[in-house]
Amino acid sequence: MFYRLSKLFQRVQFPKLFGSISMWKTFYIKPNEIGILYHRSDFKKILQPGTYTYFGRHWQVQTHDLNQPEAKIENLELLLRNHEAELEPYLAIVKTTFNQAALVRCGQNWVGFGPNQIHAFWRGFIEVESHIFDLEESLELPAQFVQQVRGIAINGLKKFSISEAEIGLLYVQNNFVRPLEAGEYAFWAVNRDVSVRILSRIVPNPDFPLEDVLIEQHPDFVAAYCQAVQLENHQVAIARYLGKVIAILPPTSRKLFWRGVEVEVIDISSNAKLPPNLVAELISGSPEVQLLGRDCLHICDVPAQHVGLLYIDREFQSQLPPGRHAWWSFRRAFQTEVFDLRLVNIEVSGQDILSKDKVPLRLNLTAGFRIQDPLKARNGLSDVADFLYKELQFALRAAVGEKTLDALLEDKGAIDRSIAEYIRTKTSEYGIEVDSVGVKDIILPGEIKTILSKVVEAEKAAQANVVRRREETAATRSMLNTAKVMEDNPVALRLKELEILERIAEKIDRIQVNGSLDSILTELIRINR
């Protein structure tokens, strides 16, 4: 037997043997892999883990790691078309049409695919679960899947979270679809623009996107969630939330508010004036409310002892009593002016005027006036104070220029009377009453003051001399009359002596009398001599 085998090996040509051995191909598939066998690029079969040997040069094996559940196979679609039955036991195929999307769970991971895609996953090694969604029916991912994919970024899937203090508006291709209450949502955004605009429920007047479109195209949403306001050209509206003004709407406006907002519509076609309760609420209320009414109200404050004039479209309407007044400023042009009815003083100071005798003088004039008829004053004068000032200037110059300095100094009241007569004639036709006019100061040049001072000094000195002479004459005359009386009447002389004695006794603490009263008087007379 051994001999026969040795003879056989001797007859074998070793080069041919080595050539035949090189035609064999061996492939090893690891335990965590799977192989796809190809011969000349043609699929033959799936190889499980193990060692395989094939004769020929054109055998190829593509290995795939089963830890990566998706099968990245070249020309997968063509391969499935020709060998689907052979591949089906090993591959889970996920295929979407033009209006479908897919969500696939591979173990604990999720992946998503859009329309017109095909993907394959290895069966058995990792659990694979696939779900197909019809995008024509709904772009929204069912709630049970939303919870499972929370926190996982999935291609083509947009997720939104809305709190209990918010509401979402779902838009697809910029078209409103429906509102979203509080919760978590996910939508397929493949080949379509999906967006959610979140609005706060706490803010009663949020900025609704495209309010006109919502009002006209989506009345169901407006009726369920909103308070809609549509005003005509003669209406305004006040919106209140929890009793506080949150918006003032002009005529022909449209506005949406959340339900719960109270809207008061006001007709301003015949009367645009605000009643006292609205004046107190919109003008005297909080700064935020005052800011809302700043551009839509005309306000006039008339203090006590004043009167206001109201003009609408440049036509006078009425006088306004003291108080706060307000009107809706839409569709009309309002103008108000306030006049002070109290006595007002006007000063005309520093007027340099020449008197009739060419003496330069500086005068200060004051006048008091009050407006009796504001309408006449408004219609006739553009500036009451400026008119009075100029007329008082003219009157003062005319009155001073007609008189000499002496006449002015002797009778300053004549100037006041002349000016008062002139100015009252000028102002009576404008509803203005001049109460008083008076020249306060007449200021003379320095040299004129010196001359007048000397004249006054001389006059006063002469008057003093006359008075002194008159008093001396009267005293002398009195002494002569007294002497004549005493000469003719001894008793009167005696009384005079007693009077003198009394005056002397007032200045002496003690008097010792020796002898009679006659001897005392005689001694006193002797002492005086």
C-alpha positions as CSV (number, residue, x, y, z in Angstrom):
1,M,0.0,0.0,0.0
2,F,2.7,2.5,0.9
3,Y,4.5,1.5,-2.3
4,R,1.5,2.3,-4.4
5,L,1.1,5.7,-2.8
6,S,4.7,6.6,-3.3
7,K,4.5,5.6,-7.0
8,L,1.4,7.8,-7.3
9,F,3.1,10.9,-5.9
10,Q,6.0,10.3,-8.2
11,R,3.7,10.5,-11.2
12,V,1.9,13.8,-10.0
13,Q,3.3,16.9,-11.4
14,F,3.8,19.3,-8.5
15,P,3.4,22.6,-10.4
16,K,-0.1,21.5,-11.5
17,L,-1.0,20.5,-7.9
18,F,0.1,23.9,-6.6
19,G,-1.9,25.7,-9.3
20,S,-5.1,23.8,-8.3
21,I,-4.7,24.6,-4.6
22,S,-4.5,28.4,-5.4
23,M,-8.0,28.2,-7.0
24,W,-9.6,27.6,-3.6
25,K,-10.9,30.6,-1.4
26,T,-11.5,30.3,2.3
27,F,-13.7,32.9,4.2
28,Y,-14.1,33.2,8.0
29,I,-17.3,34.8,9.4
30,K,-16.9,35.9,13.1
31,P,-19.6,35.1,15.6
32,N,-20.9,38.7,15.7
33,E,-20.9,39.0,11.9
34,I,-22.9,37.9,8.9
35,G,-21.7,37.5,5.4
36,I,-23.1,37.9,1.9
37,L,-21.5,35.6,-0.7
38,Y,-21.1,37.0,-4.2
39,H,-19.8,35.3,-7.4
40,R,-18.8,37.6,-10.1
41,S,-21.0,40.3,-8.3
42,D,-24.0,38.0,-8.3
43,F,-25.6,37.3,-5.0
44,K,-25.4,33.7,-4.0
45,K,-26.5,33.4,-0.3
46,I,-26.2,34.6,3.3
47,L,-23.3,33.1,5.3
48,Q,-23.7,32.5,9.0
49,P,-20.7,32.7,11.4
50,G,-18.2,30.0,10.5
51,T,-15.5,29.0,7.9
52,Y,-16.3,28.6,4.2
53,T,-14.1,27.4,1.3
54,Y,-15.0,27.8,-2.4
55,F,-13.2,26.8,-5.5
56,G,-12.6,29.6,-8.0
57,R,-11.2,33.1,-8.2
58,H,-14.4,35.1,-8.4
59,W,-15.9,34.4,-5.0
60,Q,-16.4,37.4,-2.7
61,V,-17.8,37.9,0.7
62,Q,-19.0,41.1,2.3
63,T,-19.1,40.9,6.1
64,H,-21.4,43.1,8.3
65,D,-21.1,43.7,12.0
66,L,-24.3,42.7,13.7
67,N,-23.7,45.2,16.4
68,Q,-24.8,47.8,13.8
69,P,-28.3,46.6,13.1
70,E,-28.8,48.5,9.9
71,A,-27.5,46.5,6.9
72,K,-25.5,48.9,4.7
73,I,-25.7,46.8,1.5
74,E,-24.8,48.2,-1.9
75,N,-27.5,48.1,-4.5
76,L,-30.0,47.0,-1.8
77,E,-33.1,47.8,-3.9
78,L,-31.8,45.8,-6.9
79,L,-30.8,43.0,-4.6
80,L,-34.2,42.8,-3.0
81,R,-36.0,42.9,-6.3
82,N,-34.2,39.8,-7.5
83,H,-33.6,37.8,-4.2
84,E,-36.3,39.1,-1.8
85,A,-37.4,35.6,-0.8
86,E,-33.8,34.5,0.0
87,L,-33.1,37.7,2.0
88,E,-36.3,37.9,3.9
89,P,-35.4,35.4,6.7
90,Y,-32.3,37.5,7.5
91,L,-33.4,41.1,6.8
92,A,-36.2,43.3,8.1
93,I,-37.0,45.6,5.2
94,V,-38.4,49.1,5.8
95,K,-39.6,50.8,2.7
96,T,-41.5,54.1,2.4
97,T,-43.4,55.6,-0.5
98,F,-43.7,59.2,-1.5
99,N,-46.2,60.0,1.2
100,Q,-44.8,57.8,4.0
101,A,-42.3,58.1,6.8
102,A,-40.9,55.4,9.0
103,L,-39.8,55.1,12.6
104,V,-37.6,52.1,13.5
105,R,-36.5,50.9,16.9
106,C,-33.2,49.1,17.0
107,G,-32.8,47.9,20.6
108,Q,-33.0,51.1,22.6
109,N,-32.3,53.4,19.7
110,W,-34.7,55.0,17.3
111,V,-34.1,56.1,13.8
112,G,-36.5,57.8,11.3
113,F,-36.7,57.8,7.5
114,G,-38.6,60.1,5.1
115,P,-40.5,59.3,2.0
116,N,-39.1,57.2,-0.9
117,Q,-36.4,55.4,1.1
118,I,-35.5,51.8,1.6
119,H,-33.5,50.4,4.6
120,A,-32.7,46.9,5.8
121,F,-32.0,45.6,9.3
122,W,-30.5,42.3,10.4
123,R,-33.0,40.1,12.2
124,G,-32.4,38.3,15.4
125,F,-29.1,39.8,16.8
126,I,-30.8,43.1,17.9
127,E,-34.5,43.5,18.2
128,V,-35.9,45.6,15.4
129,E,-39.3,47.2,15.4
130,S,-40.6,49.4,12.5
131,H,-43.6,51.6,12.1
132,I,-44.8,53.2,8.9
133,F,-46.8,56.5,9.0
134,D,-49.1,57.9,6.3
135,L,-48.2,61.6,5.9
136,E,-51.3,62.2,3.9
137,E,-53.4,61.3,6.9
138,S,-51.4,63.2,9.5
139,L,-48.0,64.6,10.1
140,E,-48.3,64.2,13.8
141,L,-46.5,61.3,15.5
142,P,-48.9,59.4,17.8
143,A,-48.6,60.2,21.5
144,Q,-47.2,56.7,22.5
145,F,-44.2,57.2,20.2
146,V,-43.6,60.8,21.4
147,Q,-42.9,59.5,24.9
148,Q,-40.6,56.9,23.6
149,V,-38.4,59.2,21.4
150,R,-38.2,61.9,24.0
151,G,-34.7,63.3,24.2
152,I,-33.6,61.5,21.0
153,A,-32.8,63.5,17.9
154,I,-34.5,61.9,14.9
155,N,-33.9,63.0,11.4
156,G,-37.0,64.6,9.8
157,L,-38.9,64.7,13.1
158,K,-39.6,68.1,14.9
159,K,-40.6,68.0,18.6
160,F,-42.4,70.7,20.6
161,S,-43.2,71.0,24.2
162,I,-46.1,73.3,25.3
163,S,-46.5,74.2,29.0
164,E,-49.9,74.7,30.7
165,A,-49.4,78.5,30.5
166,E,-49.1,78.4,26.7
167,I,-51.0,77.4,23.7
168,G,-49.4,76.4,20.3
169,L,-50.5,77.2,16.8
170,L,-49.5,74.5,14.3
171,Y,-48.6,75.7,10.9
172,V,-47.7,73.6,7.9
173,Q,-46.3,75.4,4.9
174,N,-47.2,78.6,6.7
175,N,-50.9,77.6,6.8
176,F,-52.6,77.3,10.2
177,V,-53.8,73.8,11.0
178,R,-55.0,73.6,14.5
179,P,-54.2,74.8,18.1
180,L,-52.1,72.6,20.4
181,E,-52.9,72.4,24.1
182,A,-50.4,71.8,26.8
183,G,-48.3,68.6,26.2
184,E,-45.5,67.1,24.0
185,Y,-45.8,66.8,20.3
186,A,-43.8,65.6,17.3
187,F,-44.4,66.1,13.6
188,W,-42.8,64.8,10.5
189,A,-41.2,67.7,8.7
190,V,-39.9,66.0,5.6
191,N,-40.4,67.8,2.4
192,R,-42.7,70.2,4.3
193,D,-42.2,73.2,6.6
194,V,-43.8,72.5,10.0
195,S,-43.7,75.1,12.7
196,V,-45.4,75.8,16.0
197,R,-45.9,79.4,17.2
198,I,-46.3,79.4,20.9
199,L,-48.4,82.1,22.6
200,S,-48.8,82.8,26.3
201,R,-52.1,82.3,27.9
202,I,-51.2,84.7,30.6
203,V,-51.0,87.6,28.2
204,P,-54.7,88.3,27.3
205,N,-53.7,90.1,24.0
206,P,-50.8,88.3,22.4
207,D,-49.6,89.0,18.9
208,F,-51.6,86.5,17.0
209,P,-50.0,85.8,13.6
210,L,-52.1,86.9,10.6
211,E,-55.2,87.8,12.7
212,D,-57.3,88.6,9.6
213,V,-56.6,85.1,8.2
214,L,-57.5,83.4,11.5
215,I,-60.7,85.4,11.7
216,E,-61.8,84.8,8.2
217,Q,-60.5,81.2,7.5
218,H,-60.6,79.6,10.9
219,P,-63.9,80.7,12.7
220,D,-64.0,77.4,14.7
221,F,-60.7,78.2,16.4
222,V,-61.7,81.8,17.0
223,A,-65.0,80.8,18.5
224,A,-63.4,78.2,20.8
225,Y,-60.4,80.2,22.0
226,C,-60.7,83.8,21.2
227,Q,-62.7,87.0,21.7
228,A,-62.8,88.7,18.2
229,V,-63.4,92.4,17.7
230,Q,-64.4,93.9,14.4
231,L,-65.1,97.6,14.4
232,E,-66.8,99.9,11.9
233,N,-65.6,103.3,11.0
234,H,-67.7,105.1,13.7
235,Q,-66.7,102.8,16.5
236,V,-63.9,102.4,19.1
237,A,-63.5,99.7,21.6
238,I,-62.0,99.3,25.1
239,A,-60.7,95.9,26.0
240,R,-60.5,95.0,29.7
241,Y,-59.0,91.9,31.4
242,L,-59.8,91.4,35.1
243,G,-61.2,94.9,35.2
244,K,-58.0,96.6,33.8
245,V,-57.8,98.3,30.5
246,I,-55.4,96.4,28.2
247,A,-56.1,97.9,24.8
248,I,-57.9,100.7,23.0
249,L,-58.9,99.9,19.4
250,P,-59.4,102.5,16.7
251,P,-62.2,102.4,14.2
252,T,-62.2,99.8,11.4
253,S,-59.7,97.7,13.4
254,R,-59.7,93.9,13.9
255,K,-58.2,92.3,16.9
256,L,-58.1,88.9,18.7
257,F,-58.0,88.4,22.4
258,W,-58.1,85.2,24.5
259,R,-61.5,84.4,25.9
260,G,-62.2,86.1,29.1
261,V,-61.4,89.6,27.8
262,E,-64.3,92.0,28.0
263,V,-64.7,94.4,25.1
264,E,-66.8,97.6,25.3
265,V,-67.7,99.0,21.9
266,I,-68.5,102.8,21.8
267,D,-70.3,104.7,19.0
268,I,-68.5,108.0,18.3
269,S,-70.5,109.1,15.3
270,S,-72.5,111.7,17.1
271,N,-70.6,112.4,20.3
272,A,-66.9,111.9,20.7
273,K,-66.6,113.2,24.3
274,L,-65.8,110.7,27.0
275,P,-68.1,110.5,30.0
276,P,-66.6,111.2,33.5
277,N,-66.2,107.5,34.3
278,L,-64.0,106.9,31.2
279,V,-62.1,110.1,31.9
280,A,-61.2,108.9,35.3
281,E,-60.3,105.4,34.0
282,L,-58.3,106.3,30.9
283,I,-56.7,109.6,31.9
284,S,-56.4,109.5,35.7
285,G,-55.7,105.8,35.9
286,S,-52.4,103.9,36.0
287,P,-49.4,105.1,33.8
288,E,-49.8,102.0,31.6
289,V,-53.5,102.9,30.8
290,Q,-52.6,106.6,30.3
291,L,-50.0,105.4,27.7
292,L,-52.6,103.5,25.8
293,G,-54.8,106.6,25.5
294,R,-52.0,109.0,24.6
295,D,-52.4,108.7,20.8
296,C,-56.2,108.3,20.6
297,L,-57.5,111.0,23.0
298,H,-57.5,114.8,23.0
299,I,-57.3,116.0,26.6
300,C,-58.0,119.4,28.0
301,D,-57.5,120.4,31.6
302,V,-59.4,123.6,32.6
303,P,-58.3,124.8,36.1
304,A,-60.6,126.7,38.5
305,Q,-61.3,130.3,37.5
306,H,-60.5,129.4,33.9
307,V,-62.6,128.7,30.9
308,G,-61.8,126.6,27.8
309,L,-62.8,127.0,24.2
310,L,-63.5,123.8,22.1
311,Y,-62.9,123.8,18.3
312,I,-63.7,120.7,16.2
313,D,-62.4,120.8,12.6
314,R,-61.6,124.5,13.2
315,E,-65.2,125.4,14.1
316,F,-66.1,126.7,17.5
317,Q,-68.3,124.3,19.5
318,S,-68.7,125.4,23.1
319,Q,-67.0,126.8,26.2
320,L,-65.6,124.3,28.7
321,P,-66.1,124.7,32.4
322,P,-63.4,123.9,34.9
323,G,-62.5,120.3,35.0
324,R,-60.8,117.6,32.9
325,H,-62.3,116.9,29.5
326,A,-61.4,114.3,26.8
327,W,-62.6,113.4,23.4
328,W,-61.8,110.5,21.0
329,S,-59.5,112.0,18.4
330,F,-60.5,109.6,15.6
331,R,-62.0,111.1,12.4
332,R,-61.9,114.7,13.8
333,A,-59.4,117.5,14.5
334,F,-59.8,118.9,18.0
335,Q,-58.3,122.1,19.3
336,T,-58.8,123.6,22.8
337,E,-57.5,126.8,24.4
338,V,-57.7,127.7,28.1
339,F,-58.2,131.3,29.2
340,D,-57.5,132.6,32.8
341,L,-60.5,134.7,34.0
342,R,-58.7,136.0,37.0
343,L,-57.2,139.5,37.3
344,V,-53.8,139.5,35.5
345,N,-51.1,142.1,36.0
346,I,-49.0,143.2,33.1
347,E,-45.8,145.2,33.5
348,V,-44.5,147.8,31.0
349,S,-41.0,148.6,32.4
350,G,-38.1,150.7,31.3
351,Q,-39.9,153.0,28.9
352,D,-37.6,155.9,27.8
353,I,-39.8,158.9,26.9
354,L,-39.3,162.7,26.3
355,S,-41.6,165.0,28.1
356,K,-43.1,168.0,26.4
357,D,-40.2,170.2,27.6
358,K,-37.7,167.7,26.3
359,V,-36.7,166.1,29.6
360,P,-35.8,162.4,29.2
361,L,-37.7,160.2,31.5
362,R,-37.9,156.5,32.3
363,L,-41.2,155.2,33.4
364,N,-42.6,151.9,34.7
365,L,-46.3,151.1,34.2
366,T,-48.5,148.4,35.6
367,A,-52.0,147.4,34.6
368,G,-54.5,144.9,35.7
369,F,-56.9,143.2,33.3
370,R,-59.2,140.2,33.1
371,I,-60.9,138.5,30.1
372,Q,-64.6,138.9,30.1
373,D,-65.4,137.2,26.8
374,P,-62.8,134.5,25.9
375,L,-64.4,133.9,22.5
376,K,-64.1,137.6,21.4
377,A,-60.5,137.6,22.7
378,R,-59.7,134.4,20.8
379,N,-61.3,135.4,17.5
380,G,-60.0,139.0,17.6
381,L,-56.4,138.6,19.0
382,S,-53.7,136.1,18.4
383,D,-51.9,137.1,21.6
384,V,-53.8,139.0,24.3
385,A,-50.8,139.9,26.5
386,D,-48.7,141.1,23.5
387,F,-51.6,143.3,22.3
388,L,-52.1,144.9,25.7
389,Y,-48.4,145.5,26.2
390,K,-48.0,147.3,22.9
391,E,-51.2,149.4,23.4
392,L,-50.0,150.4,26.9
393,Q,-46.7,151.5,25.4
394,F,-48.5,153.7,22.9
395,A,-50.8,155.2,25.5
396,L,-47.9,155.9,27.9
397,R,-45.9,157.6,25.2
398,A,-48.8,159.7,24.2
399,A,-49.7,160.7,27.7
400,V,-46.1,161.7,28.8
401,G,-45.2,163.4,25.5
402,E,-48.1,165.9,26.0
403,K,-47.1,167.2,29.4
404,T,-44.1,169.1,30.9
405,L,-42.0,167.7,33.7
406,D,-43.6,170.0,36.2
407,A,-47.1,169.0,35.2
408,L,-46.1,165.3,35.4
409,L,-44.7,165.7,38.8
410,E,-47.6,167.7,40.1
411,D,-50.4,165.4,38.8
412,K,-49.2,161.8,38.1
413,G,-52.8,160.7,38.2
414,A,-53.5,162.5,35.0
415,I,-51.2,160.1,33.2
416,D,-53.1,157.1,34.7
417,R,-56.5,158.5,33.7
418,S,-55.3,159.3,30.2
419,I,-53.9,155.8,29.7
420,A,-56.9,154.1,31.3
421,E,-59.3,155.9,29.0
422,Y,-57.2,155.0,25.9
423,I,-56.7,151.4,26.7
424,R,-60.3,150.7,27.8
425,T,-61.5,152.0,24.4
426,K,-59.1,149.7,22.6
427,T,-59.9,146.5,24.6
428,S,-63.6,146.8,25.0
429,E,-64.3,145.3,21.5
430,Y,-62.2,142.2,22.4
431,G,-64.0,141.3,25.5
432,I,-61.1,142.4,27.8
433,E,-61.8,144.6,30.9
434,V,-58.9,146.8,32.2
435,D,-59.3,147.0,35.9
436,S,-56.5,149.4,36.8
437,V,-53.7,151.4,35.3
438,G,-50.9,153.2,37.2
439,V,-47.5,154.6,36.7
440,K,-45.3,153.1,39.4
441,D,-42.0,155.0,38.8
442,I,-40.9,158.1,37.1
443,I,-37.1,157.9,36.9
444,L,-35.2,161.2,36.2
445,P,-31.7,161.6,34.9
446,G,-29.0,162.3,37.4
447,E,-28.5,166.0,36.7
448,I,-32.3,166.7,36.8
449,K,-32.4,165.0,40.2
450,T,-29.7,167.2,41.5
451,I,-31.5,170.4,40.3
452,L,-34.8,169.3,41.7
453,S,-33.1,168.4,45.0
454,K,-31.7,171.9,45.3
455,V,-35.1,173.5,44.4
456,V,-36.8,171.4,47.0
457,E,-34.1,172.2,49.6
458,A,-34.5,176.0,49.0
459,E,-38.3,175.8,49.1
460,K,-38.1,173.9,52.4
461,A,-35.6,176.4,53.9
462,A,-37.8,179.3,53.0
463,Q,-40.8,177.6,54.5
464,A,-38.8,176.9,57.7
465,N,-37.8,180.6,58.1
466,V,-41.5,181.7,57.6
467,V,-42.6,179.3,60.3
468,R,-39.9,180.3,62.7
469,R,-40.7,184.0,62.3
470,R,-44.4,183.3,62.7
471,E,-43.8,181.4,66.0
472,E,-41.5,184.1,67.4
473,T,-44.1,186.8,66.7
474,A,-46.8,184.7,68.3
475,A,-44.7,184.2,71.4
476,T,-43.9,187.9,71.8
477,R,-47.6,188.8,71.3
478,S,-48.5,186.3,74.1
479,M,-46.0,187.8,76.5
480,L,-47.3,191.3,76.0
481,N,-50.8,190.2,76.6
482,T,-49.9,188.5,79.8
483,A,-48.0,191.5,81.1
484,K,-51.0,193.8,80.4
485,V,-53.3,191.4,82.3
486,M,-51.1,191.3,85.4
487,E,-50.6,195.1,85.4
488,D,-54.3,195.7,85.5
489,N,-55.1,192.9,87.9
490,P,-53.0,192.3,91.1
491,V,-54.8,189.1,91.9
492,A,-53.7,187.6,88.6
493,L,-50.1,188.6,89.5
494,R,-50.5,187.0,92.8
495,L,-51.7,183.7,91.2
496,K,-48.7,183.8,88.9
497,E,-46.4,184.1,91.9
498,L,-48.1,181.1,93.6
499,E,-47.7,179.1,90.4
500,I,-44.0,179.9,90.4
501,L,-43.7,178.9,94.0
502,E,-45.4,175.6,93.3
503,R,-42.9,174.8,90.5
504,I,-40.0,175.6,92.9
505,A,-41.5,173.5,95.7
506,E,-41.6,170.5,93.4
507,K,-37.7,170.6,93.2
508,I,-37.1,171.0,97.0
509,D,-37.4,168.2,99.5
510,R,-37.9,170.3,102.6
511,I,-39.1,173.9,103.2
512,Q,-38.9,175.6,106.7
513,V,-41.3,178.5,106.9
514,N,-40.5,181.5,109.3
515,G,-43.0,184.3,109.1
516,S,-45.9,184.8,106.8
517,L,-46.4,183.8,103.2
518,D,-45.7,187.4,102.1
519,S,-42.2,187.3,103.6
520,I,-41.5,184.0,101.8
521,L,-42.5,185.4,98.4
522,T,-40.5,188.6,99.1
523,E,-37.4,186.5,100.0
524,L,-37.8,184.4,96.9
525,I,-38.1,187.4,94.7
526,R,-34.9,188.8,96.3
527,I,-33.1,185.5,95.6
528,N,-34.2,185.5,92.0
529,R,-32.7,188.9,91.6
